[in-house]
Amino acid sequence: MAYQDTGINEAGEVSSGGTKRDRDDGDMLATMRTRLTMAISAYSDSREDELDDLRFRAASPDNQWQWPADVLATRGSVQGQTINARPCLTINKLPQHVLQVTNDQRQNRPSGKVIPADDKADVEVAEIFNGLVRHIEYISDADVAYDTACDNQVTFGEGYFRILTEYCDDNTFEQDLRIGRIRDSFSVYMDPTIQDPCGSDAEWCFINQEITKDEYEREFPDAATLSSLQYGVGDGQLNAWINQDTVRIAEYFYIEHESKKLHQYHGGITAMAGSPEAKQAEMMGLKPIKTRDVDVRTVKWCKTNGFEVLEKRDWAGKYIPVIRVIGNEFEIDGRMYVSGLVRNAKDAQRMYNYWVSQEAEMLALAPKAPFIGYGGQFEGYEQQWKTANINNWPYLEVNPDVTDGQGGVLPLPQRSQPPMASSGLLQAKAGASDDIKSSTGQYDSSLGATSNERSGRAILAREKQSDTGTYHYVDNLARAIRYATRQLVDLIPKIYDTQRIARIIGLDGETDQAMIDPMQPMPVKKIQNEQGIVIKKIYNPNVGKYDVAVTTGPSYMTKRQESLDAMAQLLQGNPQLWAVAGDLFIKHMDWPGAQEMAARFAKTIDPKLLATGDESPELQAAKMQMQAMAQEMEQMHGMLQNVSKSIEAQEMQVKQFDSQVKAYDAETKRISAVQAGMSPEQIQDIVMGTVHGMITSGDLVTEMPGRDIDMPGMPEMPQEGMEQMMPPQGMPPQMPPQGMPPMGVPQ
């Protein structure tokens, strides 16, 4: 059942100090209400003009917001009679000038770049930060937040966007960061004493909003339905069109300060007094060598209806997560005024509308150009002449009049000069149009009009002059994005506080994943395989300090198209470059199949040209494996060569033995043939001499098969047997050893 109450109970609680929870936060709520009142007062004068600037830019012929009310009163109908009404035309030329700045920002978006800031930081971790920031911008549709803030900034002088946290899904405690849009800049009240244009030094900030009572009761069923929050100029009031069935609440960011002592010990170790690190140092007997006071800032957040805290928690970052984008800022007599592009062009636009309306009025009220003739010339043809302006008569007749006394025919009737606008009025209208251009700093060339410039360099120089006149808007947006990126760098280690795999996006839009471990001591941990190849990297964004630089330029797709055009011109003039960079030229094309064709074309290019110093772990592993396989193949080739040489040597020795056997066989046959004609004594002498000669020279011993080469079936001759075959020293070669019968003589 929906909550029903007349508000009496809530009013009673407010008068008595509120509920117990309200009384506990009473001091904070009192300070909050005072700050909101001060902010509304400080911004009221400036926001009156800002709201009028917004209306003026959004003016159309239907609403007549560019015409002052007192002027409209004198040019409209009087007591329902429109007889004296005068035209009030609205030819709104300001949106073109505003869009000239905002659309240039969309084509050249500022982007933050994370860089290492101390010796503990790592370049690879900085790239992971950049990838995480791009991922956060992608999932948040951050371009919508940036564009809305820029449009408000250029139109009336101030825009805002914010940083949020939310859970990844309903089944996890892991959180992601988001960049949120603030459409109504008038709902934001930031500390007016700030000095930084982005609000980095703000002590507090409000974001007011109105929600329906049904939504309020669903989110806060135990809360009162009254609100004590004030309204400011232009602060969106939903109750103006939903019959006041709303509740006004506010998000309130504020900073609490706490003074602490910081101790420094030997070795450069620092710790806050009372912290576990300081207690551990005291237990080790260390005494601080330096001490100083430190102001510790804590960002608090609460949601309130003005007299009751609905939600409350600490913010993880050290900055208030509301980023201010400023246009023109002035401090006059202690009060702050901001403005945009529209402010100084309003009078010129009013004058242009006035002169256009005056021109239309003069031409509309002037009589139509009549025909002029002498009396009597139209008699009998009055009907044709009366309808000559609406009917297409094939001819018009007149009566000749010869009353001039001379008998001559008078000239035919002629049409008089048609009504024309005054030259002074036309000059005034052209002057008002030029005043709009000069007040906005944008001239014909930047608006697309043709001029005397003909060369591309001259045209770019003229456009640059116009861009210079409005560059401070883009520069202020770049500062805001740099500040927002610094907040993200501060928040990422605190939000990504568990081991997780985070999605990152590269500069070219390609997605990847990074392993994050906030507990490891080093910024980058490289895991290698057995061959020493890095197969995985783990990052810790908590180690080291990082800062942010900002770059402004075309998007990656625009740069890609520009590089494609430049490469096309180079390849047309130097066709030989196709063999060097043809794959890159095809890779930048957007037609289907371009990437596959570029990969195939790269295979035709010299591998030395494609080699890079920064190779992926997979490629390094493949190269290491190829090198190891090459070494193994070389070793096997060497072994095969050794085996081949050994086989060849053995085959040579076998051949030599065969030739010797054949020589012995031939000698034996020769001796057998000679033996028939010789006596036994002669044969014995010849054989004994031959054997003795071989033994003496060593040929019989060294050339015997089986000594160096193992021959199957042939036993190795023992050394003792060889010694027995040697003749006694001093025995003549013709005589056999003692006790040995002569060869061929039976024993």
C-alpha positions in Angstrom: 0.0 0.0 0.0 1.4 3.4 -0.9 2.4 5.8 1.8 -0.3 8.3 2.6 0.2 11.3 4.9 -0.7 14.9 5.0 2.8 15.9 6.1 1.8 16.8 9.7 3.9 14.1 11.2 6.9 15.0 9.2 6.5 18.7 10.0 6.4 17.8 13.7 9.6 15.8 13.4 11.3 18.7 11.7 10.2 21.2 14.4 11.4 18.8 17.2 14.8 18.2 15.6 13.9 15.2 13.4 14.2 11.5 14.1 17.1 10.1 16.1 19.2 9.6 13.0 18.5 13.2 12.0 19.6 14.4 15.4 22.9 12.4 15.1 23.6 14.2 11.8 22.1 17.5 12.9 25.4 19.5 12.7 26.1 18.1 9.2 22.6 18.9 8.0 22.7 22.4 9.4 26.0 23.0 7.6 24.6 21.5 4.4 21.5 23.8 4.4 23.7 26.9 5.0 26.0 25.9 2.2 23.1 25.4 -0.2 21.7 28.8 0.6 25.0 30.4 0.1 25.5 28.7 -3.3 22.1 29.7 -4.5 22.8 33.3 -3.6 26.2 33.2 -5.2 25.0 31.8 -8.5 21.7 33.6 -8.7 22.8 36.7 -10.7 24.9 34.8 -13.2 22.3 32.1 -13.7 19.6 34.5 -14.6 21.7 35.5 -17.6 22.7 31.9 -18.3 19.1 30.8 -18.4 18.3 33.7 -20.8 21.3 32.6 -22.9 19.9 29.1 -23.1 16.5 30.3 -24.1 18.0 32.6 -26.7 20.0 29.8 -28.3 16.9 27.6 -28.3 14.6 30.3 -29.8 12.4 29.6 -32.8 9.7 31.4 -34.7 7.2 29.6 -32.5 8.3 30.8 -29.1 9.8 34.2 -29.9 12.3 34.0 -27.1 14.7 36.3 -28.9 12.2 39.2 -28.8 12.0 41.3 -25.6 8.6 41.3 -23.9 8.2 45.0 -24.1 8.8 45.1 -27.8 6.4 42.3 -28.4 3.7 44.2 -26.5 4.0 47.1 -28.9 4.0 45.0 -32.1 1.3 42.5 -31.4 -2.5 42.7 -31.3 -4.2 45.4 -29.2 -7.4 44.2 -27.4 -7.7 41.4 -29.8 -7.4 43.6 -32.9 -4.6 42.7 -35.2 -4.9 45.7 -37.4 -1.8 47.3 -36.0 0.2 44.1 -35.6 3.7 44.1 -37.0 5.8 41.1 -38.0 8.2 39.7 -35.4 10.4 37.3 -37.3 13.0 35.1 -35.7 15.9 34.1 -38.0 18.1 32.3 -35.5 21.7 32.2 -36.7 23.3 31.4 -33.3 22.9 27.6 -33.4 25.2 27.5 -36.4 27.9 29.3 -34.4 27.5 27.1 -31.4 27.6 23.9 -33.4 30.7 25.2 -35.1 32.5 24.9 -31.8 30.9 21.8 -30.3 31.1 19.8 -33.5 34.8 20.7 -33.9 35.2 19.2 -30.4 33.5 16.0 -31.5 35.9 15.7 -34.4 38.9 16.4 -32.2 38.1 14.9 -28.9 40.5 15.5 -26.0 41.7 12.4 -24.3 43.8 11.8 -21.2 47.0 9.8 -21.4 48.4 8.2 -18.2 52.2 8.5 -17.8 54.6 7.2 -15.0 55.4 9.8 -12.4 58.1 8.2 -10.2 60.8 5.4 -10.4 58.4 2.8 -9.0 55.9 3.3 -11.8 56.0 1.2 -15.0 55.3 2.1 -18.6 53.4 -1.1 -19.1 51.2 -0.4 -16.2 50.6 3.1 -17.5 49.3 1.5 -20.8 47.0 -0.8 -18.7 45.7 2.4 -17.0 45.0 3.9 -20.5 43.2 0.7 -21.6 41.1 0.7 -18.5 40.2 4.4 -18.9 39.1 3.7 -22.5 37.1 0.8 -21.3 35.3 2.9 -18.7 34.6 5.6 -21.3 33.2 2.9 -23.7 30.8 1.2 -21.3 29.7 4.6 -19.9 28.9 6.2 -23.2 31.2 8.9 -22.0 31.0 10.8 -25.3 27.4 11.7 -24.4 28.5 13.1 -21.0 31.3 15.1 -22.6 29.2 16.4 -25.5 26.4 17.6 -23.1 28.9 19.4 -20.9 30.5 21.0 -23.9 27.2 22.1 -25.3 26.2 23.8 -22.1 29.6 25.3 -21.7 29.6 26.9 -25.1 25.9 28.0 -24.9 25.7 29.6 -21.5 29.1 29.1 -19.8 29.1 26.1 -17.5 28.6 22.3 -17.9 29.2 19.3 -15.6 29.7 15.6 -15.7 30.4 13.1 -12.9 32.0 9.8 -12.0 30.0 6.9 -10.5 30.6 3.4 -9.2 28.2 0.5 -9.8 28.3 -3.3 -9.4 29.3 -5.3 -12.5 26.1 -7.3 -12.2 23.6 -8.6 -9.6 25.7 -11.7 -8.7 29.0 -10.1 -7.7 30.6 -7.7 -5.4 33.1 -6.4 -8.0 32.5 -2.8 -9.0 33.1 -0.8 -12.2 33.6 2.9 -12.7 31.2 4.9 -14.9 31.2 8.5 -16.3 27.8 10.0 -15.9 25.9 12.7 -17.8 24.5 15.8 -16.0 22.0 17.2 -18.5 20.7 20.1 -16.2 23.8 22.2 -15.2 21.5 24.4 -13.1 20.9 21.5 -10.7 24.6 21.5 -9.7 25.8 23.9 -6.9 29.6 23.7 -6.4 31.6 25.5 -3.8 31.7 29.1 -5.2 35.1 29.8 -3.5 37.0 27.4 -5.8 40.0 28.7 -7.7 40.5 25.7 -10.1 38.3 26.0 -13.2 37.5 22.3 -13.0 36.6 22.3 -9.3 39.4 20.1 -8.0 39.7 22.3 -4.8 36.0 22.3 -4.0 35.0 21.5 -0.4 31.4 20.6 -1.2 29.0 20.1 -4.1 25.3 19.6 -4.5 23.4 17.8 -7.3 19.7 18.5 -6.8 16.9 16.4 -8.4 13.2 15.8 -8.1 11.6 12.4 -8.2 8.0 11.3 -8.1 6.5 10.3 -4.8 6.0 6.8 -5.9 9.7 6.3 -6.7 10.6 8.1 -3.5 8.5 5.8 -1.4 9.9 2.7 -3.2 13.5 3.7 -2.6 13.0 5.2 0.9 9.9 3.6 2.5 10.8 4.8 6.0 11.6 8.4 5.1 9.4 11.4 5.3 7.9 12.8 2.1 8.7 16.5 3.0 11.7 18.4 1.7 13.3 21.5 3.0 15.7 22.0 0.0 15.5 25.4 -1.7 15.1 26.0 -5.5 17.6 28.0 -7.5 17.4 29.8 -10.8 16.8 27.4 -13.6 16.9 24.4 -11.2 14.7 21.9 -13.0 11.3 21.7 -11.3 9.4 18.6 -12.4 6.5 19.6 -10.3 5.7 22.3 -12.8 4.3 19.7 -15.2 3.4 16.7 -13.0 1.0 18.6 -10.6 3.6 19.0 -7.8 3.5 15.2 -7.0 7.3 15.2 -6.5 9.9 15.1 -3.7 13.1 17.2 -3.9 16.3 15.4 -2.8 19.9 16.2 -3.2 23.2 14.4 -3.4 25.7 16.1 -1.1 29.4 15.6 -1.4 31.6 17.2 1.3 35.1 16.8 2.6 36.0 16.1 6.2 39.5 17.1 7.4 41.5 15.3 10.1 44.9 16.4 11.4 47.4 13.6 11.9 51.2 13.3 12.5 53.4 11.8 9.9 56.6 10.2 11.1 59.7 9.5 9.0 62.1 6.7 10.0 65.6 5.7 8.9 65.6 4.4 5.4 63.0 6.8 4.1 60.1 4.8 5.7 57.0 7.0 6.6 54.0 6.1 8.6 51.1 7.9 10.2 51.1 8.1 14.0 49.0 5.4 15.5 48.9 3.3 12.3 49.9 -0.4 12.3 53.1 0.6 10.4 54.0 3.1 13.0 53.4 0.6 15.8 55.5 -2.0 14.1 58.3 0.4 13.7 58.1 1.2 17.4 58.2 -2.5 18.3 61.4 -2.8 16.2 63.0 0.0 18.2 62.9 2.6 15.5 62.4 6.2 16.4 61.1 8.9 14.1 63.7 11.3 12.8 61.2 13.8 11.3 57.6 14.6 12.2 55.1 16.9 10.5 51.3 17.7 10.6 49.3 16.3 7.8 45.7 17.3 6.8 44.0 14.0 5.9 41.0 14.6 3.5 38.1 12.2 3.4 35.3 12.6 0.8 31.8 11.9 2.2 28.6 11.4 0.3 25.0 11.4 1.4 21.5 11.7 -0.1 19.1 13.9 1.8 15.8 15.6 1.5 17.1 18.5 3.6 16.3 17.5 7.1 16.9 13.7 7.0 19.8 11.6 5.7 18.5 9.0 3.3 21.8 7.3 2.4 25.3 7.9 3.5 28.8 6.4 2.7 32.4 7.3 2.1 33.6 8.0 -1.4 36.7 6.0 -2.4 38.5 8.8 -4.2 40.3 11.9 -2.8 38.4 14.3 -5.1 34.7 15.2 -5.3 33.6 13.3 -8.4 31.8 16.2 -10.1 33.8 17.8 -12.9 33.1 21.4 -14.0 33.6 22.6 -17.6 33.7 26.4 -17.8 33.4 28.8 -20.7 34.1 32.4 -19.8 34.5 33.2 -16.1 34.6 36.6 -14.4 34.7 37.7 -10.8 33.2 41.2 -10.3 32.8 42.8 -6.9 33.2 39.5 -5.2 30.6 37.7 -7.3 31.2 35.2 -10.0 29.8 35.4 -13.5 30.1 32.9 -16.3 29.1 33.2 -19.9 29.3 31.3 -23.2 29.3 32.1 -26.9 25.7 33.3 -27.0 26.0 36.1 -24.5 27.8 38.8 -26.6 25.9 37.9 -29.8 22.4 38.5 -28.4 22.1 42.1 -29.3 23.4 41.5 -32.8 20.9 38.7 -33.3 18.1 40.9 -32.0 19.1 43.6 -34.5 19.1 41.1 -37.3 15.6 39.9 -36.4 14.4 43.5 -36.2 15.8 44.5 -39.6 14.5 41.4 -41.3 11.1 42.1 -39.8 11.3 45.8 -40.9 12.1 44.7 -44.4 9.2 42.3 -44.6 6.9 45.0 -43.2 7.9 47.6 -45.7 7.5 45.3 -48.7 4.2 43.9 -47.4 2.6 47.3 -46.7 3.8 49.0 -49.9 1.1 49.1 -52.6 1.4 47.0 -55.7 2.9 48.6 -58.7 -0.1 50.0 -60.8 -0.3 50.7 -64.6 -0.3 54.5 -65.4 -2.1 55.9 -68.4 -4.2 58.8 -69.6 -7.8 59.3 -68.9 -10.1 57.7 -71.5 -7.5 55.1 -72.6 -9.2 52.3 -70.5 -12.8 53.0 -71.4 -14.6 49.9 -72.6 -11.7 47.6 -71.4 -12.0 48.2 -67.7 -12.6 44.5 -66.8 -9.5 43.3 -68.5 -7.3 45.9 -66.9 -8.7 45.3 -63.4 -7.9 41.6 -63.7 -4.6 41.9 -65.5 -2.7 40.9 -62.3 -4.7 37.7 -61.8 -5.7 36.6 -65.3 -3.4 35.8 -68.2 -5.0 37.8 -70.9 -3.5 37.2 -74.4 -3.6 41.0 -75.1 -4.8 44.3 -73.5 -6.4 47.1 -75.5 -6.5 50.8 -75.0 -8.3 53.7 -76.6 -6.0 56.2 -78.4 -6.3 59.7 -77.1 -5.5 62.6 -79.4 -6.5 65.5 -77.0 -3.0 66.8 -76.9 -4.0 69.4 -79.4 -1.3 68.4 -81.9 -3.1 65.4 -83.3 -0.5 62.9 -82.1 -1.2 59.6 -80.4 -0.3 59.6 -76.7 2.0 56.8 -75.3 0.6 53.5 -74.1 0.1 52.9 -70.3 3.2 51.8 -68.4 3.8 50.0 -65.0 5.3 52.1 -62.3 8.5 51.3 -60.4 7.9 48.3 -58.0 8.4 48.8 -54.3 12.0 48.1 -53.1 13.6 47.9 -49.7 15.6 50.9 -48.5 19.4 50.6 -49.1 20.0 51.8 -45.6 17.8 48.9 -44.2 19.8 46.4 -46.3 23.1 47.7 -45.0 21.8 47.6 -41.5 20.8 44.0 -41.9 24.1 43.0 -43.4 25.9 44.9 -40.6 23.9 43.0 -38.0 24.9 39.7 -39.6 28.6 40.7 -39.5 28.2 41.8 -35.9 27.1 38.2 -35.0 30.2 36.8 -36.6 32.6 39.3 -34.9 31.0 38.8 -31.5 31.4 35.0 -31.8 34.9 35.1 -33.4 33.7 33.1 -36.4 33.8 34.5 -39.9 32.7 33.4 -43.4 35.5 31.0 -44.1 35.0 29.0 -41.0 31.2 28.9 -41.7 31.7 27.4 -45.1 31.4 30.5 -47.3 33.8 31.0 -50.2 36.5 33.6 -50.0 39.5 34.8 -52.0 41.7 32.0 -50.7 42.5 29.4 -53.4 45.3 27.3 -52.0 44.8 24.7 -49.3 47.4 26.4 -47.1 45.6 29.8 -47.3 42.2 28.2 -46.5 43.6 26.3 -43.5 45.2 29.5 -42.3 41.9 31.4 -42.4 40.1 28.6 -40.7 42.8 28.6 -38.0 42.1 32.2 -37.3 38.5 31.4 -36.5 39.5 28.4 -34.4 41.8 30.6 -32.4 38.9 32.8 -31.4 37.0 29.9 -29.8 39.9 27.6 -28.8 39.5 28.4 -25.1 36.3 26.3 -25.1 38.0 23.2 -26.4 41.0 23.9 -24.1 38.8 24.1 -21.0 37.1 20.9 -21.9 40.5 19.3 -22.3 41.4 20.4 -18.8 38.2 18.9 -17.4 38.9 15.5 -19.1 42.4 15.6 -17.8 41.0 16.1 -14.3 38.5 13.4 -14.8 41.2 11.0 -15.9 43.3 11.8 -12.8 40.3 10.9 -10.7 40.0 7.6 -12.6 43.7 6.9 -12.0 43.1 7.6 -8.3 40.0 5.4 -8.2 41.1 2.4 -10.3 43.5 0.9 -7.6 40.7 1.3 -5.0 37.9 -0.1 -7.0 39.9 -2.9 -8.7 41.0 -4.1 -5.3 40.7 -7.9 -5.9 42.3 -10.3 -8.3 40.4 -10.1 -11.5 40.7 -10.1 -15.2 39.9 -6.6 -16.5 38.9 -5.6 -20.0 41.1 -3.0 -21.7 40.6 -1.2 -25.0 43.5 -0.1 -27.2 43.8 3.1 -29.1 42.6 1.5 -32.3 39.5 0.1 -30.5 40.7 -3.5 -30.2 39.8 -5.2 -26.9 42.1 -7.2 -24.8 42.3 -8.5 -21.2 44.7 -7.8 -18.4 45.2 -9.8 -15.2 45.3 -7.5 -12.1 46.6 -8.6 -8.7 46.7 -5.7 -6.1 48.6 -7.9 -3.6 51.8 -8.5 -5.6 54.8 -6.3 -4.6 56.0 -5.4 -8.1 54.1 -3.4 -10.7 54.5 -6.1 -13.4 55.0 -9.8 -12.8 56.2 -11.8 -15.8 55.5 -15.6 -15.9 57.9 -17.5 -18.1 57.9 -21.1 -19.4 60.8 -23.5 -19.4 62.4 -21.9 -22.4 62.4 -18.5 -20.7 59.6 -17.1 -22.8 57.0 -14.7 -21.2 53.6 -16.3 -21.5 51.6 -14.2 -19.0 51.8 -10.8 -17.3 50.1 -9.8 -14.1 49.8 -6.1 -13.1 49.4 -4.2 -9.9 48.2 -0.6 -10.3 48.9 0.2 -6.7 52.6 0.3 -7.1 54.1 3.7 -8.2 52.6 7.0 -9.0 51.1 8.1 -12.3 50.0 11.4 -13.8 47.9 12.4 -16.7 48.7 14.4 -19.8 46.0 15.4 -22.3 46.0 15.3 -26.1 43.5 16.8 -28.5 43.2 15.6 -32.0 41.1 13.7 -34.5 39.7 10.3 -33.5 41.4 7.1 -34.5 39.1 6.5 -37.4 39.7 10.1 -38.7 43.5 9.6 -38.4 43.1 6.3 -40.1 41.4 7.9 -43.1 43.9 10.7 -43.2 46.8 8.2 -43.2 45.1 6.2 -45.9 44.9 9.4 -48.1 48.5 10.2 -47.4 49.7 6.7 -48.2 47.7 6.7 -51.4 49.5 9.8 -52.6 52.9 8.3 -51.7 52.1 5.0 -53.5 50.9 6.9 -56.6 54.1 8.8 -56.9 56.4 5.8 -55.8 54.9 2.5 -56.9 58.0 0.7 -55.7 56.8 1.3 -52.1 54.1 -1.4 -52.6 56.9 -4.0 -51.9 57.7 -2.3 -48.6 54.4 -1.0 -47.1 51.6 -2.3 -49.4 50.1 -4.4 -46.5 49.7 -1.3 -44.3 47.9 0.6 -47.1 45.4 -2.2 -47.5 45.0 -2.6 -43.8 43.7 1.0 -43.4 40.9 0.3 -45.9 37.4 -0.3 -44.6 35.9 -2.6 -47.2 35.1 -6.2 -46.3 38.1 -8.6 -46.7 40.7 -5.8 -46.4 42.3 -7.3 -43.3 42.5 -10.8 -44.9 44.0 -9.3 -48.0 46.5 -7.3 -46.0 47.6 -10.5 -44.2 48.1 -12.3 -47.5 50.0 -9.3 -49.0 52.3 -9.2 -46.0 53.5 -12.7 -46.8 55.0 -11.4 -50.0 57.1 -8.8 -48.2 60.7 -9.4 -47.0 60.5 -10.8 -43.5 63.3 -8.5 -42.4 61.0 -5.5 -43.1 58.2 -7.0 -41.0 60.4 -7.8 -38.0 59.8 -5.7 -35.0 61.6 -5.4 -31.7 58.4 -5.8 -29.7 57.1 -9.3 -30.4 54.4 -11.2 -28.8 55.2 -14.1 -26.4 53.6 -16.6 -28.8 55.9 -15.4 -31.6 58.9 -15.5 -29.3 58.0 -19.1 -28.2 57.7 -20.2 -31.8 61.0 -18.7 -32.7 62.7 -20.4 -29.8 61.2 -23.7 -30.8 62.4 -23.3 -34.3 65.9 -22.5 -33.1 65.9 -25.5 -30.9 64.7 -27.7 -33.7 67.4 -26.3 -36.0 70.1 -27.1 -33.4 68.8 -30.7 -33.1 68.8 -31.1 -36.9 72.4 -29.9 -37.0 73.4 -32.4 -34.4 71.6 -35.2 -36.2 73.3 -34.1 -39.5 76.7 -34.3 -37.8 76.0 -37.7 -36.4 74.9 -38.9 -39.8 78.0 -37.6 -41.3 80.2 -39.4 -38.7 78.3 -42.7 -39.3 78.7 -42.3 -43.0 82.4 -41.7 -42.7 82.8 -44.8 -40.4 80.9 -47.0 -42.9 83.0 -45.7 -45.7 86.2 -46.5 -43.8 85.0 -50.0 -43.0 84.0 -50.6 -46.6 87.5 -49.5 -47.7 89.2 -51.8 -45.3 87.1 -54.8 -46.5 88.0 -53.9 -50.1 91.7 -53.8 -49.2 91.5 -57.2 -47.4 89.7 -58.7 -50.4 92.3 -57.4 -52.8 95.0 -58.9 -50.5 93.2 -62.3 -50.4 93.0 -62.3 -54.1 96.7 -61.4 -54.4 97.5 -64.3 -52.0 95.3 -66.6 -54.0 97.0 -65.6 -57.2 100.4 -66.1 -55.7 99.3 -69.5 -54.4 98.1 -70.6 -57.8 101.3 -69.3 -59.4 103.3 -71.3 -56.9 101.2 -74.4 -57.5 101.8 -74.0 -61.2 105.6 -73.6 -60.7 105.6 -76.4 -58.1 105.2 -79.0 -60.8 108.7 -78.3 -62.2 110.4 -77.7 -58.8 111.8 -80.0 -56.2 110.4 -80.0 -52.7 113.4 -78.4 -51.3 113.1 -75.4 -53.7 109.5 -74.9 -52.9 110.1 -75.0 -49.1 112.8 -72.4 -49.5 110.6 -70.0 -51.4 107.6 -70.3 -49.0 109.8 -69.9 -45.9 111.4 -66.8 -47.4 108.1 -65.2 -48.2 106.6 -65.9 -44.8 109.7 -64.6 -43.0 109.7 -61.4 -45.1 106.0 -60.7 -44.2 106.6 -61.4 -40.5 109.7 -59.1 -40.5 107.8 -56.2 -42.2 104.7 -56.7 -40.0 102.3 -57.0 -42.9 101.2 -60.4 -41.8 100.2 -59.1 -38.4 98.6 -55.7 -39.3 96.8 -56.9 -42.4 95.1 -59.8 -40.9 91.3 -59.5 -41.0 89.6 -59.2 -37.6 92.3 -57.1 -36.0 90.8 -53.7 -36.9 87.6 -55.0 -38.5 85.5 -57.7 -36.9 84.7 -60.2 -39.6 82.0 -62.8 -38.7 83.2 -66.3 -38.5 86.9 -65.4 -38.3 88.5 -65.9 -34.9 91.1 -63.4 -33.7 94.6 -64.8 -33.8 96.2 -64.7 -30.3 99.4 -62.8 -29.8 101.1 -65.8 -28.4 100.5 -67.7 -31.6 102.0 -64.9 -33.5 105.2 -65.0 -31.3 105.5 -68.7 -32.0 105.5 -68.1 -35.7 108.4 -65.6 -35.4 111.7 -67.3 -36.2 114.5 -67.3 -33.6 116.8 -64.3 -33.7 119.7 -65.0 -35.9 118.2 -67.9 -37.9 118.6 -67.5 -41.6 115.4 -67.1 -43.5 115.9 -70.2 -45.5 116.0 -72.5 -42.5 112.8 -73.5 -40.7 112.6 -73.3 -37.0 114.1 -76.1 -35.0 111.7 -79.1 -34.7 109.5 -77.9 -37.6 109.5 -80.3 -40.5 110.0 -78.8 -44.0 106.9 -77.8 -45.9 105.6 -80.5 -48.1 107.5 -83.3 -46.3 105.4 -85.7 -44.3 106.4 -86.1 -40.7 
